[in-house]
Amino acid sequence: MSRVVADITISLDGFVTGPDAGPEAGLGRGGERLHAWVASNHEVDRTVLERSTAATGAVVMGRHLFDVVDSPYGWNDERGYGADQAATPPFFVVTSSRPESVRLAATHDFTFVLDGPAAAVELARSAAGERDVYVMGGAQVVRGCLEAGVVDELRLHLSPLVLGSGTSLFEGAGRRLLTQREVLVSPLATHLSYDVGD
């Protein structure tokens, strides 16, 4: 059965980007090292990335993240969803307004959802079939999906990095009980999987 997986990389001090994140610097100042594990050839990192990409039936993302991946500095034919695997599942973008144009429209299927994260997950579930829905970020969309109670599993890729400031994943989040399912460790990340409770 299809699951909804919130999947995001985070620093030791709880940030998913450094300060000043935007289309030209998606991970903010100093945030590039967060995703070092994605480019790693370490067996653990490759297994985590390949397994997640293969399981993805649809993806939910926020508008800020969409603006990063669709910018000239974002995804291309060699790097996209799943890093070097550049997978192209359908994407559902949580936004308050549709963009005027989409650079990646010829190669990617983006649906812009104006009714919030839970509505985006519902549409993504229909598109995913038996495969999983991945909520890839940013922080606001992951929090919104957790708060709406639509996430089955939370996967955190804990980077051995202290950023000091940036975009906090859990700032303002409510209490949530998690049950640890799996811990995989490489030199560049500790990959943590949790079942999400009430």
C-alpha positions as CSV (number, residue, x, y, z in Angstrom):
1,M,0.0,0.0,0.0
2,S,1.2,3.5,-0.8
3,R,2.7,5.5,2.0
4,V,3.3,9.2,2.5
5,V,7.0,9.8,3.3
6,A,8.3,13.2,4.4
7,D,11.9,13.1,3.4
8,I,14.4,15.9,4.1
9,T,18.0,16.6,5.0
10,I,18.7,18.5,8.2
11,S,21.7,19.9,10.1
12,L,22.5,18.8,13.7
13,D,20.9,22.1,14.9
14,G,17.7,21.6,13.0
15,F,18.0,23.6,9.9
16,V,17.2,22.5,6.3
17,T,18.9,25.5,4.7
18,G,21.5,28.0,5.7
19,P,20.5,31.7,5.8
20,D,19.5,33.6,2.7
21,A,18.1,30.6,0.8
22,G,16.6,31.4,-2.6
23,P,16.6,30.5,-6.3
24,E,20.3,31.4,-6.8
25,A,21.4,29.6,-3.5
26,G,18.8,26.9,-2.8
27,L,20.5,25.7,0.4
28,G,21.4,29.2,1.6
29,R,24.8,30.4,2.7
30,G,26.9,27.5,4.0
31,G,24.1,25.0,3.3
32,E,25.7,23.2,0.4
33,R,27.3,20.6,2.7
34,L,23.9,19.5,3.9
35,H,23.4,17.4,0.8
36,A,26.9,16.1,0.4
37,W,25.5,12.6,1.0
38,V,23.5,12.9,-2.1
39,A,26.6,13.1,-4.3
40,S,28.4,10.4,-2.3
41,N,29.5,7.1,-3.7
42,H,29.3,5.5,-0.2
43,E,27.2,2.3,-0.3
44,V,24.8,3.4,2.4
45,D,24.1,6.8,0.8
46,R,23.7,5.3,-2.7
47,T,21.3,2.7,-1.3
48,V,19.2,5.2,0.5
49,L,19.0,7.5,-2.5
50,E,18.3,4.8,-5.1
51,R,15.7,3.0,-2.9
52,S,13.8,6.2,-2.2
53,T,13.9,7.3,-5.9
54,A,12.7,3.9,-7.1
55,A,9.8,3.9,-4.6
56,T,8.6,7.4,-5.6
57,G,5.2,7.5,-7.3
58,A,4.6,11.3,-6.9
59,V,6.2,14.2,-5.1
60,V,4.9,17.1,-3.0
61,M,6.9,20.3,-2.7
62,G,6.5,23.9,-1.7
63,R,6.6,26.9,-3.9
64,H,10.0,28.1,-2.6
65,L,11.5,24.8,-3.4
66,F,9.9,24.8,-6.8
67,D,11.3,28.2,-7.5
68,V,14.8,26.8,-6.7
69,V,14.5,23.7,-8.9
70,D,12.9,25.5,-11.8
71,S,15.5,28.4,-11.7
72,P,18.4,28.4,-14.2
73,Y,20.6,27.2,-11.3
74,G,18.2,24.3,-10.5
75,W,17.5,20.9,-12.1
76,N,18.8,19.9,-15.5
77,D,19.1,16.8,-17.7
78,E,21.8,15.4,-15.5
79,R,20.6,16.4,-12.0
80,G,17.1,16.5,-10.7
81,Y,14.9,14.5,-8.4
82,G,17.0,11.7,-7.0
83,A,20.1,13.7,-7.8
84,D,22.0,12.0,-10.7
85,Q,19.1,9.7,-11.3
86,A,17.1,12.7,-12.5
87,A,13.7,10.9,-12.0
88,T,10.5,12.6,-13.3
89,P,7.5,11.5,-11.2
90,P,4.6,13.9,-11.2
91,F,5.2,16.8,-8.9
92,F,2.5,18.7,-6.9
93,V,3.5,22.2,-5.8
94,V,1.8,23.8,-2.8
95,T,1.4,27.4,-3.6
96,S,-0.8,30.5,-3.3
97,S,-0.4,31.4,-7.0
98,R,0.7,29.6,-10.2
99,P,3.9,30.8,-11.8
100,E,3.7,32.7,-15.1
101,S,6.0,30.1,-16.8
102,V,7.8,26.8,-16.0
103,R,11.3,26.3,-17.3
104,L,11.1,22.5,-16.8
105,A,7.6,22.1,-18.3
106,A,8.9,20.1,-21.3
107,T,10.4,17.4,-19.1
108,H,8.5,17.5,-15.9
109,D,4.8,17.3,-14.9
110,F,4.1,20.0,-12.3
111,T,0.6,20.5,-10.9
112,F,0.1,23.7,-8.8
113,V,-2.2,23.1,-5.8
114,L,-3.8,26.2,-4.2
115,D,-5.6,24.4,-1.4
116,G,-2.7,23.6,0.9
117,P,-0.5,20.6,1.7
118,A,-3.2,18.1,2.6
119,A,-4.9,18.7,-0.8
120,A,-1.6,18.3,-2.6
121,V,-1.0,14.9,-0.8
122,E,-4.4,13.7,-1.8
123,L,-3.8,14.5,-5.5
124,A,-0.3,13.0,-5.3
125,R,-1.8,9.7,-3.8
126,S,-4.1,9.4,-6.8
127,A,-1.2,9.9,-9.2
128,A,1.2,7.6,-7.3
129,G,-0.9,4.4,-7.5
130,E,0.8,1.7,-5.4
131,R,4.0,3.6,-5.1
132,D,4.9,6.1,-2.4
133,V,4.2,9.8,-2.1
134,Y,7.3,11.8,-1.1
135,V,7.1,15.2,0.6
136,M,10.5,16.6,-0.2
137,G,10.2,20.0,1.3
138,G,10.7,22.7,2.1
139,A,10.3,22.9,5.8
140,Q,6.9,24.7,5.8
141,V,5.3,22.0,3.6
142,V,6.8,19.1,5.6
143,R,5.4,20.8,8.8
144,G,2.1,21.4,7.1
145,C,1.8,17.8,6.1
146,L,2.7,16.6,9.6
147,E,0.2,19.0,11.2
148,A,-2.5,17.8,8.8
149,G,-1.8,14.2,9.9
150,V,-1.2,13.0,6.3
151,V,2.4,11.7,6.8
152,D,3.0,8.0,7.5
153,E,6.8,8.1,7.8
154,L,9.4,10.8,8.5
155,R,12.9,10.3,7.0
156,L,15.6,12.7,8.2
157,H,19.0,12.7,6.7
158,L,21.1,14.1,9.5
159,S,24.1,15.9,8.2
160,P,27.2,16.3,10.5
161,L,27.0,20.1,10.2
162,V,26.0,22.9,12.5
163,L,24.6,25.9,10.5
164,G,23.7,28.2,13.4
165,S,20.8,29.8,11.5
166,G,18.7,29.3,8.4
167,T,15.3,27.6,7.8
168,S,14.3,25.6,10.9
169,L,12.4,22.4,10.2
170,F,10.5,22.1,13.4
171,E,10.0,25.8,14.5
172,G,6.4,26.1,15.6
173,A,5.7,22.4,15.1
174,G,3.3,20.7,17.5
175,R,4.1,17.7,19.6
176,R,4.4,14.5,17.6
177,L,5.1,10.9,18.7
178,L,7.6,9.1,16.5
179,T,8.6,5.4,16.4
180,Q,12.1,4.7,15.1
181,R,12.2,2.2,12.3
182,E,15.7,2.4,10.8
183,V,19.1,4.0,11.3
184,L,21.7,3.8,8.6
185,V,25.0,5.6,8.9
186,S,27.6,6.8,6.5
187,P,30.5,9.3,7.0
188,L,28.3,12.1,5.5
189,A,24.9,11.4,7.0
190,T,22.8,9.5,9.6
191,H,19.7,8.3,7.8
192,L,16.8,8.1,10.2
193,S,13.3,6.7,9.5
194,Y,10.4,7.1,11.9
195,D,6.7,6.0,11.8
196,V,4.6,9.0,12.6
197,G,2.1,8.7,15.4
198,D,-0.5,11.1,16.9
